[in-house]
Amino acid sequence: MMRLLPYLFAGTLFGFTLVKSEAASWYRIMEMFHFKSFHMYGIMMTAIITGVLGVHLMKKFIGRASLEGAPMEIPVKEQGRYKFILGGLIFGLGWGIIGLCPGPIFALVGMGSIGALIALAGALHGTWLYGALRNYLPD
Amino acid sequence: MDTLNYWLHSPWPWYVAGPIIGLMVPLMIWIGSRSFGISSNLRHLCAISQPQSIGVDFFKYNWREHSWSLLFAIGTMLGGFLAGVVFANPDPVNLSVEFLTQIAYWNIPIGEGFLPPVLFGLYWESIVIMFVGGVLVGFGTRYANGCTSGHAITGLSTMQPQSLLAVLGIFTGGLIAAHFITPALIGSINP
C-alpha cells in the first residue's frame, strides 16, 4: 500500500488542478467547443508541450529504477484504427453533451456533485455495454 | 502566507494548470512506468462489481494489479474535494463575454459554481441527459481505450499516431454535440 501512495498524491494534484483551472466546469467545455475563449486550448497546448519535453527527458533515464523499483520504460498504446476514430467520436458526443470528461467526473464526484454521480453511473453502464459488445465492433 | 492563500482559493490561469497536467505524463513514468490516464478505472470498477462466476470476459481479470490506477482516481476525487470544497473559489466561473452572450440564447439561468443548475439538477429530463451522456462517455472511452488524459495528453506527448486519430474523433464528436445536440436538449428541460 505504501508503495502506491505516490499515485494517490499524483491523482490529488491532478484533481486539484482540474478544479482550480475550471477544466472541470461544464461552462468551460462549452466555451471551448464554441471557440469563445483561449483558456482550454491554452491548457491543452501547454500540457502537451510539457508532456513532450517531460517524456523526452525521461528517455534519458530508461532502464534505471523507477520509484516503484522496476526499470523505467515508456508505455506504448495498443494498435488499431477504427476503434480510435469511432470510440473517440462516441466519447466526444458524450463529452459535448454532459460537458465532463472522465477526469472531471471523478473530481466533481469528490466535490459532491449529484449530476456528476449520475454521469458516472451512466459511464459505468456504457463501459459494461462496451464490454458486452466488443467482439462485434471493428478494431 | 497571503499569497499562498490567494493561490489556493483563486482560479488558476491556463499557463499554470496546463504544465501541471502535462507533468503527469513523466511523473507517472517516473513513479512506475505507468501511462497517465483515468478512464481505465471505469473498467476496473466494472470488474470489481462483476460476480466472479458469471459475466463478461472483458471484466474477468485481476483488477488488484491495477490498484495504482484506482488510487490515482481516489486522489482525483480527493483533489476535487480539496480544490472545490475546502479551498473553494467563491466567485462564478470567469467566462468570456462572447460565450455569455452565446448562452443567453440557450435560455439557461447561470448559477454559481461549475455546472448549470438546470442540467445538473434533479429533473427527469436532466437525469436522463446526464445518464445517457455518461453512457456515451463510458462506451467511447473504453472503445478508444483512452480519454482526454490518455489520448490528448499522454498519447500526443509520446507521439503515438493512434492517439491523434482518437483526438480527431473526440473533437469532432464534441463539436457536433455542443453545436447541434446540447442546445436542443437544454431547451427540452422544464424545471
Interface residues (C-beta under 8 A of the other chain):
Chain A: L4 L5 P6 Y7 L8 F9 A10 G11 T12 L13 F14 G15 F16 T17 L18 V19 K20 S21 E22 A23 A24 S25 W26 Y27 R28 I29 M30 E31 F33 H34 K36 S37 F38 H39 M40 Y41 G42 I43 M44 M45 T46 A47 I48 I49 T50 G51 V52 G54 V55 L57 M58 F61 S66 L67 E68 A70 P71 M72 E73 I74 P75 V76 K77 E78 Q79 G80 R81 K83 F84 I85 L86 G87 G88 L89 I90 F91 G92 L93 G94 W95 G96 I97 I98 G99 L100 C101 P102 G103 I105 F106 A107 L108 V109 G110 M111 G112 S113 I114 G115 A116 I118 A119 L120 A121 G122 A123 L124 H125 G126 T127 W128 L129 Y130 G131 A132 R134 L137
Chain B: P11 W12 P13 W14 Y15 V16 A17 G18 P19 I20 I21 G22 L23 M24 V25 P26 L27 M28 I29 W30 I31 G32 S33 R34 S35 I38 S39 N41 L42 R43 L45 C46 V56 D57 F58 F59 S67 W68 S69 L71 F72 A73 I74 G75 T76 M77 L78 G79 G80 F81 L82 A83 G84 V85 N89 V93 N94 L95 S96 E98 F99 Q102 I103 I110 F114 L115 P116 L119 F120 G121 L122 S126 I127 I129 M130 F131 V132 G133 G134 V135 L136 V137 G138 F139 G140 T141 R142 Y143 A144 N145 G146 C147 T148 S149 H151 A152 I153 T154 G155 L156 S157 T158 M159 Q160 Q162 S163 L165 A166 V167 L168 G169 I170 F171 T172 G173 G174 L175 I176 A177 A178 H179 I181 T182 L185
